[in-house]
């Protein structure tokens, strides 16, 4: 497989499995969730080897360094050869902790909790 000299940002993010589809990668670029050198980028921007890309996700900013360029979707085992994750481990741990914290379960169809139920629920959750 020959390596291309330039690759679009959206295509590269899709190829290194940061997004499930290329359309999602393009949309993320258009919404300003992809940042290179402090500026939001268009999907058509070309990447260079060594650039750092920041991907804004809900509650987490992921930093990825471009090691090699590719236009083809990669096998998951090959991704570390093309992209290096520079996201601090403590940020990832904090994100996972927020995602797995205890949430209250209500049966479907029971509607919103009343004010009294809400107070009881808050008191109960405050113990944990």
N, CA, C and O atoms as a Tinker XYZ file with bonds, in Angstrom:
   512  protein
     1  N      0.856000   -1.174000    0.000000    73     2
     2  CA     0.000000    0.000000    0.000000    64     1     3
     3  C      0.898000    1.232000    0.000000    63     2     4     5
     4  O      1.729000    1.400000    0.893000    81     3
     5  N      0.733000    2.078000   -0.987000    73     3     6
     6  CA     1.552000    3.278000   -1.038000    64     5     7
     7  C      0.911000    4.378000   -0.203000    63     6     8     9
     8  O     -0.314000    4.478000   -0.134000    81     7
     9  N      1.742000    5.204000    0.430000    73     7    10
    10  CA     1.232000    6.257000    1.296000    64     9    11
    11  C      0.990000    7.521000    0.482000    63    10    12    13
    12  O      1.851000    7.928000   -0.297000    81    11
    13  N     -0.169000    8.143000    0.654000    73    11    14
    14  CA    -0.454000    9.372000   -0.069000    64    13    15
    15  C      0.355000   10.540000    0.504000    63    14    16    17
    16  O      0.785000   10.497000    1.656000    81    15
    17  N      0.557000   11.579000   -0.306000    73    15    18
    18  CA     1.304000   12.750000    0.162000    64    17    19
    19  C      0.411000   13.703000    0.935000    63    18    20    21
    20  O      0.880000   14.396000    1.838000    81    19
    21  N     -0.885000   13.748000    0.591000    73    19    22
    22  CA    -1.842000   14.571000    1.332000    64    21    23
    23  C     -3.140000   13.801000    1.509000    63    22    24    25
    24  O     -3.519000   12.987000    0.667000    81    23
    25  N     -3.815000   14.074000    2.625000    73    23    26
    26  CA    -5.094000   13.434000    2.912000    64    25    27
    27  C     -5.995000   14.464000    3.596000    63    26    28    29
    28  O     -5.536000   15.252000    4.423000    81    27
    29  N     -7.258000   14.446000    3.246000    73    27    30
    30  CA    -8.230000   15.328000    3.891000    64    29    31
    31  C     -8.413000   14.922000    5.350000    63    30    32    33
    32  O     -8.297000   13.747000    5.696000    81    31
    33  N     -8.701000   15.903000    6.200000    73    31    34
    34  CA    -8.887000   15.649000    7.631000    64    33    35
    35  C    -10.022000   14.669000    7.868000    63    34    36    37
    36  O     -9.856000   13.702000    8.612000    81    35
    37  N    -11.170000   14.900000    7.250000    73    35    38
    38  CA   -12.321000   14.024000    7.488000    64    37    39
    39  C    -12.033000   12.589000    7.054000    63    38    40    41
    40  O    -12.436000   11.641000    7.728000    81    39
    41  N    -11.347000   12.430000    5.946000    73    39    42
    42  CA   -11.036000   11.089000    5.449000    64    41    43
    43  C    -10.049000   10.377000    6.380000    63    42    44    45
    44  O    -10.195000    9.184000    6.644000    81    43
    45  N     -9.055000   11.100000    6.871000    73    43    46
    46  CA    -8.057000   10.505000    7.766000    64    45    47
    47  C     -8.695000   10.102000    9.101000    63    46    48    49
    48  O     -8.414000    9.020000    9.614000    81    47
    49  N     -9.556000   10.968000    9.669000    73    47    50
    50  CA   -10.214000   10.641000   10.932000    64    49    51
    51  C    -11.088000    9.396000   10.795000    63    50    52    53
    52  O    -11.159000    8.575000   11.710000    81    51
    53  N    -11.745000    9.264000    9.659000    73    51    54
    54  CA   -12.538000    8.062000    9.400000    64    53    55
    55  C    -11.622000    6.851000    9.245000    63    54    56    57
    56  O    -11.922000    5.776000    9.763000    81    55
    57  N    -10.505000    7.021000    8.530000    73    55    58
    58  CA    -9.595000    5.907000    8.243000    64    57    59
    59  C     -8.947000    5.359000    9.515000    63    58    60    61
    60  O     -8.728000    4.153000    9.621000    81    59
    61  N     -8.637000    6.232000   10.486000    73    59    62
    62  CA    -8.003000    5.774000   11.730000    64    61    63
    63  C     -9.041000    5.494000   12.822000    63    62    64    65
    64  O     -8.714000    5.439000   14.008000    81    63
    65  N    -10.286000    5.320000   12.403000    73    63    66
    66  CA   -11.369000    4.848000   13.265000    64    65    67
    67  C    -11.737000    5.777000   14.418000    63    66    68    69
    68  O    -12.110000    5.312000   15.495000    81    67
    69  N    -11.634000    7.082000   14.197000    73    67    70
    70  CA   -12.107000    8.031000   15.204000    64    69    71
    71  C    -13.602000    8.282000   15.024000    63    70    72    73
    72  O    -14.289000    8.681000   15.964000    81    71
    73  N    -14.098000    8.047000   13.820000    73    71    74
    74  CA   -15.519000    8.189000   13.513000    64    73    75
    75  C    -15.972000    6.973000   12.725000    63    74    76    77
    76  O    -15.218000    6.414000   11.929000    81    75
    77  N    -17.223000    6.572000   12.960000    73    75    78
    78  CA   -17.751000    5.371000   12.342000    64    77    79
    79  C    -17.956000    5.542000   10.838000    63    78    80    81
    80  O    -17.748000    4.606000   10.067000    81    79
    81  N    -18.363000    6.742000   10.428000    73    79    82
    82  CA   -18.550000    7.008000    9.014000    64    81    83
    83  C    -17.827000    8.295000    8.635000    63    82    84    85
    84  O    -17.528000    9.132000    9.487000    81    83
    85  N    -17.558000    8.433000    7.366000    73    83    86
    86  CA   -16.899000    9.658000    6.898000    64    85    87
    87  C    -17.843000   10.854000    7.033000    63    86    88    89
    88  O    -17.396000   11.977000    7.264000    81    87
    89  N    -19.129000   10.616000    6.891000    73    87    90
    90  CA   -20.115000   11.683000    7.046000    64    89    91
    91  C    -20.076000   12.250000    8.459000    63    90    92    93
    92  O    -20.177000   13.464000    8.639000    81    91
    93  N    -19.933000   11.393000    9.458000    73    91    94
    94  CA   -19.833000   11.871000   10.842000    64    93    95
    95  C    -18.567000   12.699000   11.046000    63    94    96    97
    96  O    -18.590000   13.701000   11.761000    81    95
    97  N    -17.475000   12.291000   10.430000    73    95    98
    98  CA   -16.220000   13.045000   10.523000    64    97    99
    99  C    -16.370000   14.409000    9.859000    63    98   100   101
   100  O    -15.898000   15.414000   10.391000    81    99
   101  N    -17.017000   14.450000    8.713000    73    99   102
   102  CA   -17.250000   15.709000    8.006000    64   101   103
   103  C    -18.122000   16.637000    8.834000    63   102   104   105
   104  O    -17.837000   17.830000    8.941000    81   103
   105  N    -19.176000   16.099000    9.418000    73   103   106
   106  CA   -20.073000   16.890000   10.258000    64   105   107
   107  C    -19.338000   17.457000   11.469000    63   106   108   109
   108  O    -19.550000   18.614000   11.834000    81   107
   109  N    -18.483000   16.662000   12.089000    73   107   110
   110  CA   -17.710000   17.127000   13.244000    64   109   111
   111  C    -16.812000   18.305000   12.848000    63   110   112   113
   112  O    -16.682000   19.267000   13.606000    81   111
   113  N    -16.204000   18.233000   11.683000    73   111   114
   114  CA   -15.360000   19.339000   11.193000    64   113   115
   115  C    -16.198000   20.591000   10.993000    63   114   116   117
   116  O    -15.800000   21.682000   11.401000    81   115
   117  N    -17.352000   20.437000   10.370000    73   115   118
   118  CA   -18.216000   21.578000   10.084000    64   117   119
   119  C    -18.753000   22.219000   11.357000    63   118   120   121
   120  O    -19.004000   23.424000   11.383000    81   119
   121  N    -18.931000   21.431000   12.411000    73   119   122
   122  CA   -19.443000   21.950000   13.678000    64   121   123
   123  C    -18.344000   22.521000   14.576000    63   122   124   125
   124  O    -18.628000   22.982000   15.681000    81   123
   125  N    -17.100000   22.495000   14.115000    73   123   126
   126  CA   -16.003000   23.061000   14.887000    64   125   127
   127  C    -15.474000   22.156000   15.983000    63   126   128   129
   128  O    -14.811000   22.630000   16.905000    81   127
   129  N    -15.753000   20.865000   15.901000    73   127   130
   130  CA   -15.295000   19.920000   16.917000    64   129   131
   131  C    -13.893000   19.388000   16.637000    63   130   132   133
   132  O    -13.311000   18.703000   17.478000    81   131
   133  N    -13.353000   19.694000   15.478000    73   131   134
   134  CA   -11.999000   19.283000   15.111000    64   133   135
   135  C    -11.137000   20.540000   15.069000    63   134   136   137
   136  O    -11.425000   21.475000   14.322000    81   135
   137  N    -10.071000   20.556000   15.883000    73   135   138
   138  CA    -9.225000   21.735000   16.006000    64   137   139
   139  C     -7.773000   21.350000   15.740000    63   138   140   141
   140  O     -7.265000   20.376000   16.296000    81   139
   141  N     -7.110000   22.128000   14.881000    73   139   142
   142  CA    -5.694000   21.948000   14.606000    64   141   143
   143  C     -5.031000   23.305000   14.782000    63   142   144   145
   144  O     -5.462000   24.289000   14.182000    81   143
   145  N     -3.994000   23.364000   15.595000    73   143   146
   146  CA    -3.257000   24.589000   15.891000    64   145   147
   147  C     -4.183000   25.696000   16.392000    63   146   148   149
   148  O     -4.032000   26.858000   16.015000    81   147
   149  N     -5.141000   25.327000   17.242000    73   147   150
   150  CA    -6.023000   26.304000   17.869000    64   149   151
   151  C     -7.152000   26.813000   16.995000    63   150   152   153
   152  O     -7.895000   27.695000   17.425000    81   151
   153  N     -7.313000   26.299000   15.793000    73   151   154
   154  CA    -8.369000   26.758000   14.904000    64   153   155
   155  C     -9.209000   25.590000   14.423000    63   154   156   157
   156  O     -8.698000   24.504000   14.146000    81   155
   157  N    -10.523000   25.837000   14.329000    73   155   158
   158  CA   -11.408000   24.838000   13.757000    64   157   159
   159  C    -11.064000   24.661000   12.289000    63   158   160   161
   160  O    -10.657000   25.616000   11.627000    81   159
   161  N    -11.222000   23.458000   11.778000    73   159   162
   162  CA   -10.829000   23.181000   10.400000    64   161   163
   163  C    -12.019000   22.738000    9.565000    63   162   164   165
   164  O    -12.999000   22.195000   10.074000    81   163
   165  N    -11.901000   22.988000    8.269000    73   163   166
   166  CA   -12.889000   22.488000    7.320000    64   165   167
   167  C    -12.539000   21.039000    6.990000    63   166   168   169
   168  O    -11.389000   20.627000    7.135000    81   167
   169  N    -13.534000   20.268000    6.547000    73   167   170
   170  CA   -13.260000   18.859000    6.229000    64   169   171
   171  C    -12.238000   18.687000    5.106000    63   170   172   173
   172  O    -11.573000   17.654000    5.033000    81   171
   173  N    -12.106000   19.676000    4.240000    73   171   174
   174  CA   -11.218000   19.547000    3.088000    64   173   175
   175  C     -9.764000   19.919000    3.392000    63   174   176   177
   176  O     -8.912000   19.831000    2.508000    81   175
   177  N     -9.470000   20.328000    4.617000    73   175   178
   178  CA    -8.093000   20.707000    4.968000    64   177   179
   179  C     -7.195000   19.480000    4.873000    63   178   180   181
   180  O     -7.581000   18.385000    5.282000    81   179
   181  N     -6.002000   19.668000    4.333000    73   179   182
   182  CA    -5.055000   18.567000    4.186000    64   181   183
   183  C     -4.142000   18.476000    5.414000    63   182   184   185
   184  O     -3.716000   19.490000    5.966000    81   183
   185  N     -3.859000   17.266000    5.817000    73   183   186
   186  CA    -3.031000   17.006000    6.995000    64   185   187
   187  C     -1.562000   16.867000    6.631000    63   186   188   189
   188  O     -1.205000   16.548000    5.497000    81   187
   189  N     -0.726000   17.116000    7.626000    73   187   190
   190  CA     0.710000   16.873000    7.508000    64   189   191
   191  C      1.118000   15.919000    8.613000    63   190   192   193
   192  O      0.487000   15.888000    9.670000    81   191
   193  N      2.142000   15.156000    8.390000    73   191   194
   194  CA     2.655000   14.240000    9.410000    64   193   195
   195  C      3.205000   15.068000   10.566000    63   194   196   197
   196  O      3.920000   16.046000   10.349000    81   195
   197  N      2.873000   14.679000   11.788000    73   195   198
   198  CA     3.352000   15.365000   12.981000    64   197   199
   199  C      2.355000   16.348000   13.566000    63   198   200   201
   200  O      2.573000   16.837000   14.675000    81   199
   201  N      1.274000   16.655000   12.870000    73   199   202
   202  CA     0.280000   17.595000   13.386000    64   201   203
   203  C     -0.525000   16.948000   14.509000    63   202   204   205
   204  O     -0.739000   15.736000   14.531000    81   203
   205  N     -0.966000   17.797000   15.441000    73   203   206
   206  CA    -1.812000   17.327000   16.537000    64   205   207
   207  C     -3.233000   17.792000   16.286000    63   206   208   209
   208  O     -3.476000   18.962000   15.991000    81   207
   209  N     -4.159000   16.869000   16.408000    73   207   210
   210  CA    -5.573000   17.141000   16.182000    64   209   211
   211  C     -6.295000   17.008000   17.519000    63   210   212   213
   212  O     -6.106000   16.028000   18.240000    81   211
   213  N     -7.121000   17.994000   17.842000    73   211   214
   214  CA    -7.960000   17.912000   19.045000    64   213   215
   215  C     -9.388000   17.640000   18.600000    63   214   216   217
   216  O     -9.944000   18.347000   17.760000    81   215
   217  N     -9.966000   16.594000   19.185000    73   215   218
   218  CA   -11.333000   16.202000   18.864000    64   217   219
   219  C    -12.177000   16.465000   20.103000    63   218   220   221
   220  O    -11.952000   15.868000   21.156000    81   219
   221  N    -13.144000   17.359000   19.973000    73   219   222
   222  CA   -14.022000   17.696000   21.094000    64   221   223
   223  C    -15.204000   16.732000   21.087000    63   222   224   225
   224  O    -15.971000   16.661000   20.126000    81   223
   225  N    -15.327000   16.001000   22.176000    73   223   226
   226  CA   -16.463000   15.101000   22.367000    64   225   227
   227  C    -17.184000   15.535000   23.631000    63   226   228   229
   228  O    -16.676000   16.382000   24.366000    81   227
   229  N    -18.323000   14.991000   23.894000    73   227   230
   230  CA   -19.087000   15.354000   25.077000    64   229   231
   231  C    -18.280000   15.031000   26.329000    63   230   232   233
   232  O    -18.109000   13.863000   26.676000    81   231
   233  N    -17.786000   16.060000   27.006000    73   231   234
   234  CA   -17.065000   15.877000   28.257000    64   233   235
   235  C    -15.610000   15.477000   28.115000    63   234   236   237
   236  O    -14.964000   15.206000   29.127000    81   235
   237  N    -15.059000   15.428000   26.905000    73   235   238
   238  CA   -13.674000   15.006000   26.715000    64   237   239
   239  C    -13.093000   15.672000   25.476000    63   238   240   241
   240  O    -13.752000   15.761000   24.440000    81   239
   241  N    -11.856000   16.137000   25.593000    73   239   242
   242  CA   -11.129000   16.638000   24.429000    64   241   243
   243  C     -9.983000   15.667000   24.182000    63   242   244   245
   244  O     -9.048000   15.571000   24.977000    81   243
   245  N    -10.071000   14.951000   23.070000    73   243   246
   246  CA    -9.096000   13.920000   22.727000    64   245   247
   247  C     -8.020000   14.531000   21.832000    63   246   248   249
   248  O     -8.341000   15.240000   20.878000    81   247
   249  N     -6.754000   14.267000   22.128000    73   247   250
   250  CA    -5.644000   14.781000   21.335000    64   249   251
   251  C     -4.968000   13.619000   20.611000    63   250   252   253
   252  O     -4.593000   12.618000   21.221000    81   251
   253  N     -4.821000   13.779000   19.292000    73   251   254
   254  CA    -4.243000   12.723000   18.465000    64   253   255
   255  C     -3.131000   13.313000   17.608000    63   254   256   257
   256  O     -3.285000   14.394000   17.039000    81   255
   257  N     -2.012000   12.603000   17.517000    73   255   258
   258  CA    -0.889000   13.033000   16.688000    64   257   259
   259  C     -0.857000   12.178000   15.420000    63   258   260   261
   260  O     -0.993000   10.956000   15.480000    81   259
   261  N     -0.675000   12.831000   14.280000    73   259   262
   262  CA    -0.619000   12.146000   12.989000    64   261   263
   263  C      0.784000   11.576000   12.801000    63   262   264   265
   264  O      1.755000   12.329000   12.730000    81   263
   265  N      0.896000   10.252000   12.722000    73   263   266
   266  CA     2.183000    9.592000   12.508000    64   265   267
   267  C      2.409000    9.250000   11.039000    63   266   268   269
   268  O      3.525000    9.357000   10.531000    81   267
   269  N      1.335000    8.836000   10.362000    73   267   270
   270  CA     1.395000    8.512000    8.941000    64   269   271
   271  C      0.069000    8.909000    8.317000    63   270   272   273
   272  O     -0.936000    9.061000    9.010000    81   271
   273  N      0.077000    9.075000    7.003000    73   271   274
   274  CA    -1.141000    9.408000    6.281000    64   273   275
   275  C     -1.696000    8.173000    5.597000    63   274   276   277
   276  O     -0.952000    7.314000    5.124000    81   275
   277  N     -3.017000    8.103000    5.553000    73   275   278
   278  CA    -3.689000    7.022000    4.843000    64   277   279
   279  C     -5.058000    7.519000    4.406000    63   278   280   281
   280  O     -5.692000    8.321000    5.092000    81   279
   281  N     -5.504000    7.031000    3.254000    73   279   282
   282  CA    -6.827000    7.380000    2.755000    64   281   283
   283  C     -7.785000    6.207000    2.870000    63   282   284   285
   284  O     -8.985000    6.361000    2.639000    81   283
   285  N     -7.266000    5.029000    3.227000    73   283   286
   286  CA    -8.086000    3.822000    3.331000    64   285   287
   287  C     -8.357000    3.487000    4.790000    63   286   288   289
   288  O     -7.505000    3.690000    5.655000    81   287
   289  N     -9.540000    2.976000    5.049000    73   287   290
   290  CA    -9.919000    2.574000    6.401000    64   289   291
   291  C     -8.978000    1.458000    6.869000    63   290   292   293
   292  O     -8.696000    0.514000    6.131000    81   291
   293  N     -8.503000    1.589000    8.108000    73   291   294
   294  CA    -7.511000    0.651000    8.631000    64   293   295
   295  C     -8.131000   -0.417000    9.503000    63   294   296   297
   296  O     -9.195000   -0.229000   10.094000    81   295
   297  N     -7.448000   -1.533000    9.570000    73   295   298
   298  CA    -7.744000   -2.563000   10.546000    64   297   299
   299  C     -7.434000   -1.953000   11.922000    63   298   300   301
   300  O     -6.471000   -1.197000   12.048000    81   299
   301  N     -8.208000   -2.258000   12.926000    73   299   302
   302  CA    -8.027000   -1.667000   14.253000    64   301   303
   303  C     -6.622000   -1.907000   14.809000    63   302   304   305
   304  O     -6.102000   -1.075000   15.552000    81   303
   305  N     -6.009000   -3.028000   14.458000    73   303   306
   306  CA    -4.662000   -3.329000   14.956000    64   305   307
   307  C     -3.595000   -2.407000   14.356000    63   306   308   309
   308  O     -2.535000   -2.219000   14.953000    81   307
   309  N     -3.866000   -1.835000   13.186000    73   307   310
   310  CA    -2.893000   -0.981000   12.513000    64   309   311
   311  C     -2.986000    0.493000   12.910000    63   310   312   313
   312  O     -2.085000    1.272000   12.600000    81   311
   313  N     -4.043000    0.874000   13.580000    73   311   314
   314  CA    -4.256000    2.284000   13.927000    64   313   315
   315  C     -3.083000    2.886000   14.713000    63   314   316   317
   316  O     -2.714000    4.022000   14.415000    81   315
   317  N     -2.470000    2.207000   15.696000    73   315   318
   318  CA    -1.349000    2.816000   16.425000    64   317   319
   319  C     -0.147000    3.196000   15.556000    63   318   320   321
   320  O      0.653000    4.038000   15.965000    81   319
   321  N      0.000000    2.604000   14.379000    73   319   322
   322  CA     1.082000    2.969000   13.470000    64   321   323
   323  C      0.815000    4.295000   12.759000    63   322   324   325
   324  O      1.744000    4.937000   12.269000    81   323
   325  N     -0.454000    4.702000   12.703000    73   323   326
   326  CA    -0.844000    5.890000   11.956000    64   325   327
   327  C     -1.238000    7.061000   12.856000    63   326   328   329
   328  O     -1.146000    8.218000   12.445000    81   327
   329  N     -1.681000    6.763000   14.091000    73   327   330
   330  CA    -2.127000    7.814000   14.997000    64   329   331
   331  C     -1.706000    7.485000   16.420000    63   330   332   333
   332  O     -1.807000    6.341000   16.863000    81   331
   333  N     -1.228000    8.516000   17.138000    73   331   334
   334  CA    -0.825000    8.343000   18.534000    64   333   335
   335  C     -1.767000    9.155000   19.405000    63   334   336   337
   336  O     -1.954000   10.351000   19.185000    81   335
   337  N     -2.360000    8.500000   20.394000    73   335   338
   338  CA    -3.284000    9.177000   21.306000    64   337   339
   339  C     -2.484000    9.869000   22.404000    63   338   340   341
   340  O     -1.809000    9.208000   23.193000    81   339
   341  N     -2.557000   11.197000   22.455000    73   339   342
   342  CA    -1.827000   11.984000   23.448000    64   341   343
   343  C     -2.725000   12.482000   24.574000    63   342   344   345
   344  O     -2.288000   13.290000   25.393000    81   343
   345  N     -3.956000   12.021000   24.630000    73   343   346
   346  CA    -4.892000   12.444000   25.659000    64   345   347
   347  C     -4.377000   11.994000   27.024000    63   346   348   349
   348  O     -4.047000   10.821000   27.200000    81   347
   349  N     -4.303000   12.927000   28.010000    73   347   350
   350  CA    -3.822000   12.537000   29.346000    64   349   351
   351  C     -4.705000   11.452000   29.967000    63   350   352   353
   352  O     -5.931000   11.548000   29.911000    81   351
   353  N     -4.092000   10.423000   30.556000    73   351   354
   354  CA    -4.871000    9.326000   31.149000    64   353   355
   355  C     -5.836000    9.788000   32.239000    63   354   356   357
   356  O     -6.905000    9.203000   32.412000    81   355
   357  N     -5.460000   10.841000   32.976000    73   355   358
   358  CA    -6.360000   11.309000   34.043000    64   357   359
   359  C     -7.631000   11.921000   33.453000    63   358   360   361
   360  O     -8.690000   11.833000   34.074000    81   359
   361  N     -7.555000   12.540000   32.270000    73   359   362
   362  CA    -8.752000   13.078000   31.615000    64   361   363
   363  C     -9.675000   11.944000   31.184000    63   362   364   365
   364  O    -10.895000   12.039000   31.324000    81   363
   365  N     -9.089000   10.875000   30.661000    73   363   366
   366  CA    -9.888000    9.724000   30.238000    64   365   367
   367  C    -10.540000    9.053000   31.443000    63   366   368   369
   368  O    -11.705000    8.661000   31.381000    81   367
   369  N     -9.791000    8.921000   32.542000    73   367   370
   370  CA   -10.334000    8.313000   33.759000    64   369   371
   371  C    -11.478000    9.146000   34.321000    63   370   372   373
   372  O    -12.489000    8.594000   34.757000    81   371
   373  N    -11.331000   10.473000   34.314000    73   371   374
   374  CA   -12.388000   11.351000   34.817000    64   373   375
   375  C    -13.632000   11.242000   33.936000    63   374   376   377
   376  O    -14.756000   11.235000   34.437000    81   375
   377  N    -13.427000   11.159000   32.636000    73   375   378
   378  CA   -14.551000   11.019000   31.703000    64   377   379
   379  C    -15.294000    9.699000   31.952000    63   378   380   381
   380  O    -16.524000    9.676000   31.999000    81   379
   381  N    -14.546000    8.607000   32.110000    73   379   382
   382  CA   -15.175000    7.307000   32.361000    64   381   383
   383  C    -15.909000    7.290000   33.695000    63   382   384   385
   384  O    -16.968000    6.674000   33.815000    81   383
   385  N    -15.348000    7.968000   34.704000    73   383   386
   386  CA   -16.001000    8.032000   36.007000    64   385   387
   387  C    -17.332000    8.766000   35.905000    63   386   388   389
   388  O    -18.322000    8.354000   36.510000    81   387
   389  N    -17.355000    9.852000   35.139000    73   387   390
   390  CA   -18.608000   10.594000   34.962000    64   389   391
   391  C    -19.628000    9.765000   34.193000    63   390   392   393
   392  O    -20.824000    9.826000   34.479000    81   391
   393  N    -19.164000    8.998000   33.227000    73   391   394
   394  CA   -20.069000    8.211000   32.389000    64   393   395
   395  C    -20.676000    7.034000   33.144000    63   394   396   397
   396  O    -21.783000    6.601000   32.825000    81   395
   397  N    -19.964000    6.512000   34.142000    73   395   398
   398  CA   -20.452000    5.318000   34.840000    64   397   399
   399  C    -21.061000    5.605000   36.209000    63   398   400   401
   400  O    -21.394000    4.677000   36.946000    81   399
   401  N    -21.207000    6.876000   36.552000    73   399   402
   402  CA   -21.757000    7.167000   37.885000    64   401   403
   403  C    -23.205000    6.694000   37.990000    63   402   404   405
   404  O    -23.876000    6.462000   36.985000    81   403
   405  N    -23.658000    6.559000   39.208000    73   403   406
   406  CA   -24.970000    5.998000   39.494000    64   405   407
   407  C    -26.062000    6.929000   38.981000    63   406   408   409
   408  O    -26.033000    8.136000   39.221000    81   407
   409  N    -27.024000    6.348000   38.273000    73   407   410
   410  CA   -28.182000    7.100000   37.826000    64   409   411
   411  C    -29.434000    6.407000   38.341000    63   410   412   413
   412  O    -29.437000    5.195000   38.559000    81   411
   413  N    -30.469000    7.160000   38.531000    73   411   414
   414  CA   -31.721000    6.606000   39.053000    64   413   415
   415  C    -32.492000    5.932000   37.921000    63   414   416   417
   416  O    -32.474000    6.390000   36.779000    81   415
   417  N    -33.165000    4.843000   38.258000    73   415   418
   418  CA   -33.964000    4.121000   37.283000    64   417   419
   419  C    -35.435000    4.299000   37.617000    63   418   420   421
   420  O    -35.838000    4.143000   38.769000    81   419
   421  N    -36.226000    4.621000   36.621000    73   419   422
   422  CA   -37.681000    4.709000   36.780000    64   421   423
   423  C    -38.333000    3.801000   35.757000    63   422   424   425
   424  O    -37.868000    3.687000   34.623000    81   423
   425  N    -39.397000    3.168000   36.159000    73   423   426
   426  CA   -40.137000    2.309000   35.243000    64   425   427
   427  C    -40.725000    3.146000   34.109000    63   426   428   429
   428  O    -41.184000    4.265000   34.339000    81   427
   429  N    -40.714000    2.610000   32.882000    73   427   430
   430  CA   -41.301000    3.344000   31.758000    64   429   431
   431  C    -42.789000    3.594000   31.989000    63   430   432   433
   432  O    -43.507000    2.719000   32.473000    81   431
   433  N    -43.238000    4.780000   31.642000    73   431   434
   434  CA   -44.652000    5.108000   31.752000    64   433   435
   435  C    -45.068000    5.667000   33.101000    63   434   436   437
   436  O    -46.242000    5.983000   33.296000    81   435
   437  N    -44.130000    5.797000   34.043000    73   435   438
   438  CA   -44.509000    6.324000   35.364000    64   437   439
   439  C    -44.507000    7.841000   35.397000    63   438   440   441
   440  O    -44.934000    8.441000   36.383000    81   439
   441  N    -44.032000    8.467000   34.334000    73   439   442
   442  CA   -44.051000    9.926000   34.272000    64   441   443
   443  C    -42.931000   10.546000   35.076000    63   442   444   445
   444  O    -42.053000    9.855000   35.593000    81   443
   445  N    -42.979000   11.866000   35.173000    73   443   446
   446  CA   -41.956000   12.594000   35.920000    64   445   447
   447  C    -42.167000   12.409000   37.410000    63   446   448   449
   448  O    -43.297000   12.214000   37.857000    81   447
   449  N    -41.085000   12.468000   38.191000    73   447   450
   450  CA   -41.260000   12.357000   39.638000    64   449   451
   451  C    -41.936000   13.607000   40.200000    63   450   452   453
   452  O    -41.742000   14.718000   39.707000    81   451
   453  N    -42.729000   13.393000   41.238000    73   451   454
   454  CA   -43.344000   14.541000   41.912000    64   453   455
   455  C    -42.273000   15.242000   42.729000    63   454   456   457
   456  O    -41.152000   14.749000   42.853000    81   455
   457  N    -42.620000   16.385000   43.280000    73   455   458
   458  CA   -41.656000   17.139000   44.073000    64   457   459
   459  C    -41.197000   16.312000   45.275000    63   458   460   461
   460  O    -40.015000   16.311000   45.618000    81   459
   461  N    -42.127000   15.616000   45.906000    73   459   462
   462  CA   -41.787000   14.795000   47.070000    64   461   463
   463  C    -40.871000   13.633000   46.669000    63   462   464   465
   464  O    -39.890000   13.343000   47.354000    81   463
   465  N    -41.203000   12.964000   45.541000    73   463   466
   466  CA   -40.369000   11.871000   45.057000    64   465   467
   467  C    -38.973000   12.367000   44.704000    63   466   468   469
   468  O    -37.983000   11.676000   44.943000    81   467
   469  N    -38.900000   13.561000   44.138000    73   467   470
   470  CA   -37.605000   14.137000   43.759000    64   469   471
   471  C    -36.753000   14.392000   44.999000    63   470   472   473
   472  O    -35.559000   14.092000   45.007000    81   471
   473  N    -37.365000   14.945000   46.046000    73   471   474
   474  CA   -36.630000   15.193000   47.296000    64   473   475
   475  C    -36.141000   13.884000   47.897000    63   474   476   477
   476  O    -34.995000   13.787000   48.336000    81   475
   477  N    -37.018000   12.866000   47.918000    73   475   478
   478  CA   -36.622000   11.562000   48.448000    64   477   479
   479  C    -35.472000   10.963000   47.635000    63   478   480   481
   480  O    -34.538000   10.387000   48.193000    81   479
   481  N    -35.552000   11.105000   46.329000    73   479   482
   482  CA   -34.515000   10.590000   45.453000    64   481   483
   483  C    -33.192000   11.320000   45.680000    63   482   484   485
   484  O    -32.139000   10.686000   45.752000    81   483
   485  N    -33.239000   12.651000   45.794000    73   483   486
   486  CA   -32.034000   13.444000   46.056000    64   485   487
   487  C    -31.411000   13.068000   47.403000    63   486   488   489
   488  O    -30.189000   12.982000   47.519000    81   487
   489  N    -32.238000   12.848000   48.404000    73   487   490
   490  CA   -31.737000   12.461000   49.723000    64   489   491
   491  C    -31.070000   11.089000   49.658000    63   490   492   493
   492  O    -30.005000   10.875000   50.236000    81   491
   493  N    -31.718000   10.157000   48.942000    73   491   494
   494  CA   -31.161000    8.824000   48.799000    64   493   495
   495  C    -29.838000    8.844000   48.040000    63   494   496   497
   496  O    -28.879000    8.192000   48.450000    81   495
   497  N    -29.781000    9.591000   46.934000    73   495   498
   498  CA   -28.577000    9.660000   46.111000    64   497   499
   499  C    -27.445000   10.408000   46.827000    63   498   500   501
   500  O    -26.268000   10.172000   46.554000    81   499
   501  N    -27.808000   11.305000   47.739000    73   499   502
   502  CA   -26.809000   12.046000   48.489000    64   501   503
   503  C    -26.006000   11.156000   49.429000    63   502   504   505
   504  O    -24.907000   11.522000   49.845000    81   503
   505  N    -26.547000    9.996000   49.764000    73   503   506
   506  CA   -25.867000    9.076000   50.649000    64   505   507
   507  C    -24.745000    8.339000   49.933000    63   506   508   509
   508  O    -23.881000    7.757000   50.589000    81   507
   509  N    -24.737000    8.348000   48.622000    73   507   510
   510  CA   -23.726000    7.604000   47.849000    64   509   511
   511  C    -22.710000    8.485000   47.265000    63   510   512
   512  O    -21.796000    8.011000   46.590000    81   511
